[in-house]
Structures are given as structure tokens and as C-alpha cells.
Amino acid sequence: MKKKLVILSLGLMCLSVNFVNAQKSSAILKGGVNLANVSISDDGDINDAKTLTSFQVGIVGDFKLLPFLYVQPGLLFTGKGTKTQSGDEGDANWYRASSNPYYLEVPVNLVFKTPTGPVKFFAGAGPYLGIGIAGKNKVKGAILGTNFTSEEKIEFSNDDPSTLNQEEGAGFGLLKRFDYGLNGLVGIETKSMVLSANYGLGLAKLQSGTESDSDNNNKHRVLSFTVGIKL
């Protein structure tokens, strides 16, 4: 699966480059809010109460292949993660914890657009590849009325994504540095602005552990709402 996604991403990026000079193209500067979570079951389900609010910013190309078909490679700085809480602040015993890693992410989406009109509707999908570069784990709470707080930088492993069945540098408390998955997006655009919703389905486990097609536990899930300005 990893190898197929890498090949597909590279193929779509090369295809976009070939059409840059021959077809109408533009760039979109975008930013917005991420509603991030992590799957908790083998079916890929999430716990809505653990949704973490984060953000993303970046730039996306918009290369016309056909009157209704575009390819959109991009480079994003995007926040993911999850949170959990037990009890309420002010209780004798309670805690709130969050993990908020940040990634440089390269999506490559094929997008279908309505061909005419001042407002176009679009929908698309494609793979993404990401590399973890920063982030923090935060914990706050109280034990028997005594408050405590902790904030630490997230540590990433040095796992080599090209060695598909090995986990170099893996260990307890470390996130895998490389992430990959699939995107689905819908939205509307005008001559100068783009409004979109995107769902990122992570396919890589965040930490050490065996992987299989039926095991969707411990993977990123991100719903994003963004506003883009055409350059």
C-alpha cells in the first residue's frame, strides 16, 4: 500500500508539471481550521469527544488538464492529533491531555469542476505524504486537589519509509515521522476565492506496531475547512 501511494503521488506530480506550460494554471494560498482526531478501533472509528482543534496553511497549484479536470499538488503546514479529558477542571481529581503534532504535507488531488458559470462547484480526491516536524504534548490536571501541568515537545522516530516492514528508531512515546493517506474534498470557487472542506484518511500507524489492511486503529483522521485566495 505504501509503495502504491508513493508511486501514485509522484506520477500525479509529474503529470501536473507536464501540463503547467501547456494549460491554464494558477496557485491558491489557503488556510483554515482542522478538526483532528485519531482512530480508536480496527474499523477506523473515532471518539468525537477527543477531537482536537488545530489549523493548516499552505499553497496549492491548480493545473487544468481538461475543461472539467484539474490536478492540484500542494505544500501544507498542518496540525493533527487528539485530546482526552477525565473529570472537570476544579474537581479534586481530573486531567486534560492533548497531542498536537505538525506536519509538512504534500497532497496531490485530481479535482472535477463544473466547467461554466461565475461560481464553480468541485469535488476531488488523491493521496498525501507527510513528514512530522514539530508539535507538543500537554497535560494539565489535579490529584487530590494538587494541581499539575506538563508540556513537552513531541519526539519523532527516524523510521525509513522505504523499508516497508521495518521500524528503525521506533520506541515507546515516539511518533512515526512519516505519515501517508488519502484525501477527499468538495467546495465552491469564484474568480478570486475558494471555499473547501477536506477529509484526510490516514493509513499509517502513528506509533510502533504491526499493520494490516483490517487494522485501522491509531491513525490520523482530519476534517478541514479552508478559505483560499487565488494568486
VEXLOGU-309392 format. One record per residue: x, y, z of N, C-alpha, C, O in turn; residue in one letter. Coordinates in Angstrom, 3 decimals. Layout:
# residues N
     n.east    n.north       n.up    ca.east   ca.north      ca.up     c.east    c.north       c.up     o.east    o.north       o.up   rest
          X          Y          Z          X          Y          Z          X          Y          Z          X          Y          Z      a
...
***
This chain:
# residues 231
     n.east    n.north       n.up    ca.east   ca.north      ca.up     c.east    c.north       c.up     o.east    o.north       o.up   rest
      0.828     -1.209      0.000      0.000      0.000      0.000      0.862      1.259      0.000      0.589      2.205     -0.738      m
      1.923      1.265      0.846      2.799      2.437      0.892      3.426      2.700     -0.469      3.440      3.830     -0.957      k
      3.945      1.630     -1.071      4.636      1.793     -2.343      3.681      2.305     -3.411      4.059      3.145     -4.228      k
      2.457      1.812     -3.414      1.474      2.258     -4.406      1.156      3.746     -4.235      1.029      4.476     -5.218      k
      1.029      4.188     -2.980      0.733      5.601     -2.727      1.882      6.502     -3.156      1.666      7.564     -3.740      l
      3.103      6.071     -2.864      4.272      6.873     -3.267      4.327      6.999     -4.787      4.532      8.092     -5.315      v
      4.142      5.875     -5.493      4.191      5.890     -6.952      3.084      6.756     -7.525      3.303      7.510     -8.473      i
      1.870      6.646     -6.936      0.753      7.447     -7.417      0.999      8.928     -7.199      0.718      9.739     -8.081      l
      1.525      9.293     -6.025      1.821     10.700     -5.739      2.836     11.271     -6.708      2.639     12.353     -7.262      s
      3.937     10.533     -6.912      4.978     11.010     -7.811      4.463     11.102     -9.241      4.788     12.044     -9.963      l
      3.660     10.122     -9.649      3.111     10.138    -11.006      2.207     11.332    -11.252      2.281     11.971    -12.301      g
      1.352     11.632    -10.280      0.449     12.774    -10.435      1.210     14.098    -10.414      0.859     15.026    -11.142      l
      2.254     14.189     -9.582      3.053     15.410     -9.557      3.772     15.621    -10.891      3.829     16.743    -11.394      m
      4.314     14.560    -11.457      4.971     14.672    -12.764      3.973     15.068    -13.836      4.283     15.873    -14.714      c
      2.781     14.506    -13.768      1.750     14.841    -14.740      1.386     16.314    -14.669      1.176     16.962    -15.695      l
      1.311     16.844    -13.439      0.976     18.255    -13.291      2.051     19.154    -13.891      1.747     20.164    -14.526      s
      3.314     18.774    -13.682      4.417     19.581    -14.220      4.361     19.620    -15.743      4.610     20.668    -16.340      v
      4.043     18.515    -16.371      3.996     18.450    -17.832      2.939     19.360    -18.428      3.055     19.800    -19.572      n
      1.902     19.642    -17.639      0.814     20.452    -18.160      0.912     21.918    -17.758      0.094     22.725    -18.199      f
      1.894     22.284    -16.931      1.984     23.656    -16.446      2.098     24.653    -17.588      1.394     25.663    -17.604      v
      2.975     24.380    -18.540      3.225     25.325    -19.620      2.159     25.280    -20.700      1.919     26.278    -21.380      n
      1.524     24.139    -20.861      0.579     23.971    -21.961     -0.845     24.348    -21.588     -1.648     24.637    -22.475      a
     -1.184     24.354    -20.303     -2.556     24.564    -19.896     -2.646     25.747    -18.940     -1.648     26.201    -18.380      q
     -3.875     26.233    -18.771     -4.131     27.307    -17.826     -3.853     26.813    -16.416     -4.308     25.734    -16.037      k
     -3.112     27.589    -15.636     -2.784     27.180    -14.283     -2.810     28.391    -13.362     -2.721     29.535    -13.808      s
     -2.932     28.117    -12.082     -2.900     29.166    -11.075     -2.464     28.554     -9.757     -2.255     27.345     -9.654      s
     -2.332     29.397     -8.762     -1.977     28.928     -7.429     -2.994     29.475     -6.437     -3.587     30.533     -6.648      a
     -3.183     28.726     -5.343     -4.155     29.101     -4.324     -3.452     29.145     -2.975     -2.912     28.137     -2.519      i
     -3.459     30.311     -2.337     -2.952     30.445     -0.976     -4.110     30.173     -0.028     -5.126     30.867     -0.078      l
     -3.968     29.161      0.845     -5.108     28.722      1.632     -4.762     28.583      3.106     -3.598     28.429      3.476      k
     -5.782     28.638      3.929     -5.627     28.433      5.359     -6.978     28.127      5.969     -8.019     28.454      5.401      g
     -6.951     27.495      7.132     -8.217     27.169      7.756     -8.059     26.359      9.020     -6.964     26.240      9.569      g
     -9.174     25.801      9.477     -9.224     25.075     10.730     -9.245     23.575     10.476     -9.891     23.101      9.541      v
     -8.530     22.834     11.317     -8.532     21.372     11.298     -9.266     20.851     12.526     -9.050     21.333     13.638      n
    -10.126     19.875     12.323    -10.737     19.129     13.418    -10.089     17.754     13.394    -10.503     16.874     12.639      l
     -9.065     17.576     14.228     -8.203     16.400     14.158     -8.593     15.367     15.195     -9.075     15.692     16.280      a
     -8.370     14.100     14.828     -8.654     13.009     15.742     -7.779     11.821     15.360     -7.052     11.872     14.368      n
     -7.852     10.768     16.139     -7.104      9.542     15.895     -8.060      8.369     16.034     -8.848      8.322     16.978      v
     -8.000      7.429     15.115     -8.898      6.280     15.144     -8.617      5.408     16.366     -7.472      5.269     16.796      s
     -9.681      4.823     16.915     -9.551      4.049     18.149     -9.996      2.601     17.989     -9.969      1.845     18.960      i
    -10.407      2.195     16.781    -10.862      0.824     16.565    -10.329      0.298     15.244     -9.867      1.064     14.399      s
    -10.398     -1.019     15.073     -9.931     -1.642     13.834    -10.799     -1.250     12.648    -10.383     -1.410     11.501      d
    -12.002     -0.738     12.906    -12.884     -0.271     11.834    -12.602      1.172     11.440    -13.234      1.697     10.524      d
    -11.655      1.822     12.126    -11.309      3.199     11.810    -12.178      4.236     12.479    -12.113      5.414     12.128      g
    -13.003      3.820     13.451    -13.895      4.757     14.135    -13.111      5.682     15.058    -11.999      5.367     15.481      d
    -13.713      6.830     15.360    -13.120      7.804     16.271    -14.085      8.102     17.412    -15.273      7.792     17.334      i
    -13.562      8.702     18.460    -14.371      9.210     19.556    -14.488     10.717     19.373    -13.496     11.434     19.506      n
    -15.695     11.207     19.069    -15.876     12.629     18.776    -15.423     13.521     19.926    -14.990     14.651     19.701      d
    -15.517     13.025     21.144    -15.134     13.832     22.299    -13.633     14.101     22.340    -13.175     14.970     23.083      a
    -12.873     13.364     21.549    -11.420     13.530     21.541    -10.932     14.405     20.386     -9.729     14.486     20.139      k
    -11.847     15.054     19.683    -11.464     15.913     18.560    -10.668     17.123     19.037    -11.065     17.813     19.975      t
     -9.549     17.364     18.382     -8.652     18.474     18.720     -8.718     19.525     17.621     -8.600     19.196     16.441      l
     -8.906     20.781     17.996     -8.931     21.863     17.014     -7.515     22.352     16.746     -6.788     22.711     17.672      t
     -7.127     22.364     15.471     -5.812     22.847     15.067     -5.985     23.705     13.812     -7.056     24.272     13.599      s
     -4.941     23.806     12.976     -5.026     24.684     11.800     -4.133     24.160     10.689     -3.326     23.253     10.892      f
     -4.293     24.748      9.511     -3.399     24.482      8.395     -3.241     25.737      7.546     -4.158     26.552      7.447      q
     -2.064     25.881      6.933     -1.795     26.946      5.965     -0.922     26.350      4.872     -0.194     25.385      5.104      v
     -0.999     26.928      3.678     -0.151     26.426      2.605     -0.531     26.970      1.256     -1.343     27.888      1.142      g
      0.069     26.390      0.230     -0.183     26.808     -1.141     -0.473     25.574     -1.991      0.143     24.523     -1.815      i
     -1.414     25.721     -2.908     -1.852     24.618     -3.755     -1.836     25.078     -5.208     -2.328     26.163     -5.517      v
     -1.279     24.271     -6.096     -1.351     24.550     -7.520     -2.697     24.112     -8.079     -3.359     23.240     -7.515      g
     -3.093     24.717     -9.182     -4.374     24.385     -9.814     -4.136     24.306    -11.316     -4.233     25.317    -12.012      d
     -3.827     23.116    -11.822     -3.410     22.928    -13.200     -4.516     22.257    -14.004     -4.987     21.173    -13.663      f
     -4.913     22.917    -15.063     -6.018     22.440    -15.897     -5.540     21.351    -16.851     -4.604     21.556    -17.625      k
     -6.187     20.201    -16.789     -5.912     19.105    -17.703     -6.951     19.050    -18.821     -6.615     18.867    -19.990      l
     -8.206     19.210    -18.444     -9.346     19.218    -19.358    -10.292     20.314    -18.880    -10.112     20.826    -17.775      l
    -11.294     20.691    -19.676    -12.217     21.743    -19.229    -12.857     21.479    -17.871    -13.262     22.416    -17.183      p
    -12.951     20.219    -17.482    -13.600     19.868    -16.213    -12.676     19.177    -15.225    -13.102     18.846    -14.118      f
    -11.399     18.945    -15.603    -10.498     18.157    -14.774     -9.207     18.922    -14.484     -8.566     19.446    -15.395      l
     -8.835     18.980    -13.199     -7.635     19.682    -12.759     -6.821     18.765    -11.845     -7.358     17.849    -11.222      y
     -5.522     19.030    -11.779     -4.680     18.371    -10.794     -4.156     19.449     -9.852     -3.740     20.522    -10.289      v
     -4.180     19.150     -8.544     -3.829     20.140     -7.533     -2.787     19.582     -6.558     -3.152     19.033     -5.518      q
     -1.502     19.716     -6.880     -0.459     19.396     -5.895     -0.300     20.562     -4.931     -0.577     21.706     -5.291      p
      0.138     20.284     -3.722      0.274     21.362     -2.756      1.367     21.110     -1.744      1.950     20.027     -1.693      g
      1.639     22.120     -0.938      2.553     22.033      0.197      1.877     22.719      1.371      1.614     23.921      1.329      l
      1.593     21.947      2.432      0.843     22.452      3.568      1.623     22.277      4.865      2.371     21.314      5.035      l
      1.432     23.221      5.769      1.834     23.069      7.168      0.555     22.807      7.932     -0.299     23.689      8.026      f
      0.403     21.597      8.487     -0.898     21.199      9.013     -0.776     20.536     10.373      0.153     19.768     10.623      t
     -1.723     20.838     11.247     -1.750     20.286     12.585     -2.723     19.122     12.701     -3.832     19.172     12.170      g
     -2.296     18.070     13.403     -3.135     16.900     13.620     -3.126     16.565     15.105     -2.657     17.363     15.917      k
     -3.642     15.388     15.467     -3.555     14.956     16.854     -4.878     14.582     17.465     -5.836     14.263     16.760      g
     -4.927     14.622     18.793     -6.119     14.231     19.535     -6.012     14.769     20.956     -4.956     15.246     21.373      t
     -7.126     14.688     21.703     -7.128     15.110     23.100     -8.008     14.159     23.897     -8.799     13.406     23.329      k
     -7.864     14.198     25.207     -8.711     13.395     26.083     -8.855     14.115     27.417     -7.987     14.900     27.800      t
     -9.935     13.853     28.114    -10.182     14.506     29.400    -10.981     13.583     30.305    -11.863     12.856     29.847      q
    -10.664     13.620     31.592    -11.404     12.886     32.607    -11.710     13.835     33.751    -10.803     14.461     34.300      s
    -12.974     13.947     34.112    -13.364     14.880     35.150    -13.420     16.299     34.621    -13.188     16.536     33.436      g
    -13.726     17.244     35.499    -13.835     18.656     35.129    -12.839     19.477     35.924    -12.534     19.171     37.077      d
    -12.341     20.522     35.291    -11.411     21.413     35.968    -12.046     21.958     37.234    -13.178     22.441     37.207      e
    -11.332     21.885     38.326    -11.870     22.282     39.630    -12.178     21.098     40.519    -12.286     21.247     41.737      g
    -12.324     19.893     39.912    -12.517     18.691     40.715    -11.228     18.355     41.460    -10.148     18.821     41.096      d
    -11.355     17.546     42.502    -10.166     17.132     43.249     -9.244     16.280     42.392     -8.021     16.347     42.516      a
     -9.855     15.466     41.508     -9.072     14.631     40.595     -9.606     14.805     39.174    -10.762     14.490     38.895      n
     -8.771     15.300     38.299     -9.149     15.483     36.904     -7.876     15.643     36.067     -6.805     15.938     36.597      w
     -8.011     15.445     34.763     -6.877     15.729     33.888     -7.383     16.008     32.469     -8.462     15.569     32.069      y
     -6.573     16.742     31.739     -6.810     17.013     30.325     -5.477     16.890     29.601     -4.497     17.528     29.983      r
     -5.441     16.067     28.550     -4.200     15.840     27.809     -4.450     16.025     26.328     -5.528     15.707     25.826      a
     -3.450     16.540     25.629     -3.554     16.709     24.180     -2.209     16.425     23.537     -1.152     16.686     24.112      s
     -2.277     15.875     22.312     -1.090     15.665     21.486     -1.341     16.333     20.153     -2.289     15.984     19.449      s
     -0.492     17.303     19.793     -0.737     18.142     18.613      0.518     18.190     17.728      1.266     19.167     17.772      n
      0.754     17.134     16.920      1.903     17.147     16.008      1.622     18.000     14.771      0.478     18.135     14.335      p
      2.683     18.567     14.222      2.584     19.347     12.989      3.398     18.669     11.890      4.486     18.144     12.129      y
      2.841     18.696     10.685      3.446     18.021      9.548      3.611     18.981      8.376      2.798     19.886      8.183      y
      4.663     18.777      7.600      4.718     19.297      6.242      4.105     18.226      5.350      4.571     17.087      5.317      l
      3.068     18.599      4.638      2.288     17.605      3.902      2.200     17.969      2.428      2.020     19.133      2.073      e
      2.329     16.962      1.580      2.233     17.140      0.130      1.028     16.340     -0.381      1.129     15.127     -0.565      v
     -0.111     17.008     -0.610     -1.241     16.333     -1.236     -1.176     16.479     -2.750     -0.633     17.458     -3.262      p
     -1.729     15.510     -3.459     -1.857     15.595     -4.919     -3.256     15.088     -5.260     -3.508     13.883     -5.256      v
     -4.165     16.021     -5.554     -5.562     15.665     -5.779     -5.983     15.883     -7.227     -5.599     16.869     -7.857      n
     -6.775     14.952     -7.745     -7.473     15.153     -9.008     -8.834     15.742     -8.700     -9.580     15.194     -7.888      l
     -9.167     16.858     -9.341    -10.371     17.617     -8.997    -11.249     17.806    -10.220    -10.776     18.229    -11.275      v
    -12.520     17.493    -10.075    -13.509     17.709    -11.128    -14.294     18.983    -10.810    -14.786     19.157     -9.695      f
    -14.403     19.873    -11.805    -15.103     21.143    -11.624    -16.224     21.284    -12.652    -16.123     20.789    -13.775      k
    -17.293     21.970    -12.244    -18.304     22.336    -13.232    -17.653     23.320    -14.199    -16.996     24.256    -13.746      t
    -17.807     23.149    -15.501    -16.983     23.889    -16.467    -17.388     25.342    -16.703    -16.564     26.114    -17.195      p
    -18.600     25.749    -16.381    -19.035     27.110    -16.706    -19.671     27.777    -15.505    -19.999     27.134    -14.508      t
    -19.841     29.119    -15.629    -20.516     29.884    -14.600    -19.556     30.659    -13.725    -18.394     30.274    -13.600      g
    -20.021     31.764    -13.105    -19.160     32.571    -12.223    -18.787     31.842    -10.940    -17.760     32.141    -10.332      p
    -19.621     30.883    -10.523    -19.338     30.067     -9.348    -19.246     28.610     -9.790    -20.178     28.080    -10.395      v
    -18.124     27.966     -9.488    -17.920     26.568     -9.860    -17.967     25.679     -8.623    -17.470     26.041     -7.557      k
    -18.567     24.523     -8.788    -18.562     23.509     -7.750    -17.503     22.470     -8.111    -17.287     22.177     -9.288      f
    -16.844     21.914     -7.093    -15.806     20.930     -7.394    -15.798     19.820     -6.348    -16.290     19.983     -5.231      f
    -15.227     18.694     -6.745    -15.019     17.554     -5.858    -13.793     16.804     -6.356    -13.530     16.768     -7.558      a
    -13.049     16.210     -5.445    -11.838     15.514     -5.857    -11.310     14.593     -4.781    -11.879     14.479     -3.695      g
    -10.208     13.938     -5.107     -9.579     13.005     -4.182     -8.151     12.749     -4.628     -7.782     13.048     -5.764      a
     -7.352     12.196     -3.729     -5.977     11.864     -4.059     -5.179     11.494     -2.826     -5.694     11.570     -1.710      g
     -3.932     11.095     -3.008     -3.073     10.707     -1.886     -2.348     11.899     -1.279     -2.272     12.973     -1.877      p
     -1.820     11.689     -0.085     -0.935     12.687      0.522      0.220     11.976      1.215      0.094     10.831      1.648      y
      1.342     12.672      1.312      2.510     12.234      2.063      2.878     13.339      3.042      2.838     14.517      2.686      l
      3.236     12.977      4.271      3.572     13.980      5.269      4.795     13.594      6.070      5.111     12.413      6.215      g
      5.492     14.616      6.599      6.647     14.391      7.468      6.469     15.248      8.717      6.255     16.457      8.625      i
      6.560     14.613      9.886      6.407     15.332     11.141      7.621     16.184     11.450      8.757     15.717     11.362      g
      7.376     17.453     11.818      8.490     18.369     12.057      8.438     19.051     13.422      9.452     19.585     13.875      i
      7.279     19.047     14.091      7.171     19.751     15.367      5.904     19.286     16.077      5.164     18.441     15.572      a
      5.671     19.852     17.250      4.457     19.541     17.985      4.712     19.435     19.473      5.859     19.365     19.916      g
      3.617     19.423     20.255      3.733     19.356     21.707      2.691     18.410     22.291      1.578     18.288     21.781      k
      3.082     17.749     23.368      2.166     17.015     24.224      1.938     17.849     25.486      2.897     18.288     26.121      n
      0.676     18.068     25.849      0.351     18.879     27.015     -0.552     18.095     27.959     -1.467     17.394     27.525      k
     -0.287     18.221     29.237     -1.106     17.592     30.269     -1.349     18.604     31.380     -0.437     19.312     31.807      v
     -2.600     18.658     31.839     -2.959     19.548     32.935     -4.012     18.868     33.775     -4.891     18.196     33.235      k
     -3.944     19.028     35.110     -4.951     18.393     35.945     -4.661     18.573     37.416     -3.921     19.471     37.820      g
     -5.264     17.695     38.217     -5.081     17.744     39.662     -5.227     16.343     40.236     -6.011     15.533     39.741      a
     -4.459     16.069     41.288     -4.555     14.820     42.032     -4.764     15.173     43.502     -3.906     15.801     44.122      i
     -5.889     14.775     44.048     -6.241     15.086     45.438     -6.119     16.578     45.714     -5.641     16.993     46.770      l
     -6.560     17.373     44.747     -6.563     18.818     44.902     -5.259     19.505     44.602     -5.184     20.733     44.643      g
     -4.218     18.736     44.299     -2.908     19.322     43.972     -2.776     19.423     42.460     -2.810     18.411     41.760      t
     -2.627     20.649     41.955     -2.569     20.873     40.521     -1.210     20.475     39.944     -0.179     20.573     40.608      n
     -1.242     20.029     38.701      0.000     19.725     37.984     -0.180     20.108     36.522     -1.301     20.171     36.017      f
      0.928     20.361     35.857      0.915     20.680     34.430      2.220     20.231     33.803      3.269     20.246     34.448      t
      2.152     19.830     32.538      3.341     19.351     31.835      3.211     19.703     30.364      2.124     19.627     29.792      s
      4.323     20.086     29.756      4.352     20.399     28.324      5.691     19.945     27.755      6.746     20.402     28.195      e
      5.646     19.035     26.766      6.861     18.501     26.180      6.770     18.501     24.663      5.689     18.367     24.089      e
      7.924     18.654     24.028      7.974     18.551     22.576      7.743     17.109     22.139      8.214     16.171     22.783      k
      7.025     16.945     21.055      6.805     15.618     20.502      8.101     15.119     19.874      8.772     15.856     19.152      i
      8.445     13.874     20.148      9.615     13.249     19.553      9.174     12.316     18.430      8.247     11.522     18.594      e
      9.846     12.421     17.296      9.545     11.584     16.141     10.641     10.539     15.970     11.812     10.799     16.245      f
     10.247      9.360     15.513     11.219      8.315     15.246     11.919      8.592     13.923     11.478      9.438     13.145      s
     13.008      7.879     13.672     13.746      8.009     12.419     13.424      6.864     11.471     14.289      6.380     10.742      n
     12.182      6.446     11.493     11.746      5.353     10.629     11.942      5.712      9.163     11.553      6.794      8.723      d
     12.543      4.806      8.415     12.755      4.990      6.978     11.526      4.460      6.236     11.266      3.258      6.279      d
     10.759      5.329      5.554      9.524      4.869      4.911      9.751      3.924      3.747      8.817      3.253      3.308      p
     10.984      3.856      3.234     11.246      2.970      2.100     11.436      1.513      2.532     11.375      0.607      1.701      s
     11.665      1.288      3.822     11.760     -0.079      4.340     10.401     -0.423      4.928     10.142     -0.185      6.108      t
      9.537     -0.987      4.090      8.118     -1.035      4.395      7.783     -1.833      5.644      6.813     -1.505      6.327      l
      8.547     -2.867      5.968      8.185     -3.731      7.080      9.120     -3.592      8.273      9.124     -4.448      9.158      n
      9.914     -2.523      8.308     10.815     -2.296      9.421     10.500     -0.940     10.051      9.936     -0.056      9.405      q
     10.873     -0.792     11.320     10.580      0.432     12.050     11.840      0.909     12.762     11.975      0.756     13.976      e
     12.751      1.483     12.002     14.001      1.966     12.581     13.720      3.100     13.576     12.937      4.007     13.295      e
     14.360      3.032     14.720     14.239      4.106     15.693     12.920      4.136     16.424     12.647      5.098     17.142      g
     12.076      3.106     16.270     10.781      3.093     16.944     10.971      2.898     18.438     11.955      2.306     18.881      a
     10.014      3.405     19.209     10.092      3.248     20.654      8.880      3.816     21.334      8.093      4.529     20.712      g
      8.716      3.514     22.598      7.569      3.996     23.364      7.589      5.521     23.443      8.624      6.119     23.738      f
      6.451      6.141     23.180      6.349      7.594     23.269      6.794      8.336     22.034      6.718      9.565     21.998      g
      7.262      7.621     21.005      7.699      8.258     19.773      6.619      8.129     18.701      6.007      7.071     18.556      l
      6.387      9.201     17.955      5.522      9.135     16.786      6.362      8.816     15.562      7.494      9.286     15.439      l
      5.816      8.024     14.664      6.499      7.828     13.387      6.558      9.161     12.658      5.579      9.907     12.620      k
      7.718      9.450     12.080      7.888     10.751     11.437      7.076     10.864     10.146      6.612     11.951      9.803      r
      6.899      9.756      9.431      6.251      9.810      8.124      4.798      9.361      8.206      4.472      8.350      8.830      f
      3.945     10.132      7.566      2.518      9.830      7.507      2.100      9.793      6.040      2.712     10.453      5.200      d
      1.078      9.037      5.740      0.543      8.995      4.381     -0.923      8.603      4.457     -1.370      8.018      5.444      y
     -1.669      8.929      3.404     -3.086      8.597      3.415     -3.788      9.106      2.171     -3.161      9.348      1.139      g
     -5.104      9.264      2.284     -5.951      9.679      1.173     -6.781     10.889      1.567     -7.204     11.016      2.716      l
     -7.010     11.778      0.604     -7.855     12.950      0.791     -9.137     12.842     -0.032     -9.156     12.226     -1.098      n
    -10.203     13.449      0.477    -11.413     13.688     -0.292    -11.848     15.111     -0.036    -11.854     15.544      1.117      g
    -12.216     15.860     -1.071    -12.557     17.259     -0.890    -13.724     17.680     -1.768    -13.952     17.122     -2.842      l
    -14.462     18.683     -1.284    -15.558     19.310     -2.026    -15.508     20.799     -1.738    -14.932     21.225     -0.738      v
    -16.119     21.601     -2.627    -16.151     23.026     -2.377    -16.706     23.819     -3.532    -17.224     23.268     -4.503      g
    -16.585     25.143     -3.403    -17.010     26.070     -4.443    -15.901     27.093     -4.653    -15.106     27.357     -3.751      i
    -15.857     27.667     -5.857    -14.864     28.692     -6.136    -15.443     29.780     -7.024    -16.342     29.543     -7.832      e
    -14.904     30.980     -6.853    -15.208     32.110     -7.717    -13.921     32.490     -8.446    -12.945     31.741     -8.404      t
    -13.907     33.628     -9.104    -12.710     34.060     -9.813    -11.550     34.348     -8.870    -10.393     34.273     -9.283      k
    -11.835     34.679     -7.608    -10.766     35.083     -6.706    -10.686     34.274     -5.414     -9.702     34.395     -4.686      s
    -11.694     33.449     -5.107    -11.746     32.788     -3.809    -12.181     31.334     -3.934    -12.928     30.969     -4.842      m
    -11.693     30.504     -2.994    -12.050     29.087     -2.958    -12.438     28.718     -1.527    -11.691     28.987     -0.587      v
    -13.593     28.110     -1.371    -14.045     27.593     -0.083    -14.134     26.079     -0.200    -14.746     25.562     -1.135      l
    -13.524     25.363      0.746    -13.491     23.903      0.601    -13.541     23.199      1.944    -13.188     23.753      2.985      s
    -13.997     21.943      1.877    -13.941     21.021      3.013    -13.156     19.800      2.572    -13.347     19.301      1.463      a
    -12.272     19.315      3.437    -11.395     18.196      3.095    -11.388     17.192      4.237    -11.391     17.567      5.409      n
    -11.377     15.911      3.880    -11.238     14.874      4.897     -9.984     14.069      4.594     -9.841     13.508      3.508      y
     -9.074     14.016      5.570     -7.843     13.259      5.430     -7.942     11.936      6.168     -8.116     11.906      7.386      g
     -7.829     10.845      5.427     -7.905      9.494      5.985     -6.502      8.926      6.094     -5.947      8.454      5.102      l
     -5.920      8.964      7.288     -4.581      8.444      7.479     -4.528      6.931      7.343     -5.419      6.226      7.817      g
     -3.481      6.435      6.695     -3.291      4.993      6.508     -2.071      4.461      7.244     -1.843      3.252      7.273      l
     -1.286      5.353      7.840     -0.085      4.947      8.565     -0.333      5.000     10.064     -0.895      5.971     10.573      a
      0.087      3.951     10.771      0.003      3.979     12.221      0.914      5.065     12.787      1.995      5.327     12.259      k
      0.457      5.690     13.869      1.223      6.796     14.437      2.420      6.307     15.236      3.432      7.002     15.327      l
      2.313      5.130     15.810      3.387      4.607     16.645      3.736      3.194     16.205      3.167      2.670     15.247      q
      4.660      2.598     16.902      5.109      1.260     16.554      3.960      0.273     16.622      3.023      0.440     17.404      s
      4.042     -0.741     15.806      3.015     -1.770     15.821      2.827     -2.374     14.452      3.142     -1.754     13.436      g
      2.314     -3.583     14.432      2.071     -4.239     13.159      0.937     -3.555     12.426      0.069     -2.940     13.046      t
      0.942     -3.662     11.110     -0.084     -3.058     10.282     -0.687     -4.100      9.358     -0.008     -5.019      8.899      e
     -1.963     -3.941      9.097     -2.638     -4.771      8.117     -3.809     -3.982      7.567     -4.198     -2.961      8.135      s
     -4.370     -4.446      6.467     -5.473     -3.720      5.844     -6.698     -3.653      6.742     -7.520     -2.749      6.590      d
     -6.839     -4.593      7.677     -8.018     -4.628      8.547     -7.800     -3.902      9.868     -8.722     -3.801     10.678      s
     -6.595     -3.397     10.093     -6.264     -2.734     11.348     -6.156     -1.227     11.125     -5.111     -0.736     10.699      d
     -7.230     -0.495     11.410     -7.253      0.952     11.212     -7.154      1.710     12.520     -7.506      2.887     12.584      n
     -6.681      1.051     13.558     -6.528      1.686     14.849     -5.285      2.573     14.861     -4.270      2.249     14.245      n
     -5.384      3.716     15.585     -4.206      4.544     15.838     -3.684      5.230     14.570     -2.482      5.240     14.304      n
     -4.624      5.810     13.787     -4.265      6.517     12.559     -4.963      7.878     12.517     -6.037      8.049     13.094      k
     -4.345      8.847     11.829     -4.882     10.203     11.771     -6.207     10.256     11.017     -6.406      9.567     10.016      h
     -7.112     11.100     11.529     -8.358     11.448     10.864     -8.509     12.965     11.009     -8.555     13.471     12.130      r
     -8.586     13.698      9.892     -8.622     15.160      9.953     -9.689     15.706      9.014     -9.649     15.468      7.806      v
    -10.651     16.445      9.586    -11.648     17.174      8.809    -11.240     18.641      8.794    -11.061     19.247      9.851      l
    -11.092     19.221      7.592    -10.593     20.590      7.447    -11.594     21.467      6.703    -12.278     21.012      5.786      s
    -11.668     22.733      7.112    -12.456     23.739      6.415    -11.526     24.907      6.104    -10.958     25.504      7.018      f
    -11.364     25.238      4.829    -10.363     26.232      4.441    -10.949     27.304      3.530    -11.971     27.115      2.871      t
    -10.258     28.432      3.526    -10.527     29.546      2.613     -9.271     29.780      1.803     -8.178     29.877      2.360      v
     -9.418     29.872      0.486     -8.267     30.080     -0.374     -8.403     31.341     -1.216     -9.500     31.715     -1.631      g
     -7.275     31.984     -1.457     -7.217     33.170     -2.320     -6.399     32.813     -3.558     -5.256     32.368     -3.443      i
     -6.981     33.006     -4.736     -6.258     32.721     -5.961     -5.198     33.776     -6.226     -5.466     34.974     -6.135      k
     -3.997     33.327     -6.553     -2.882     34.250     -6.816     -2.728     34.513     -8.312     -1.842     35.265     -8.718      l
***
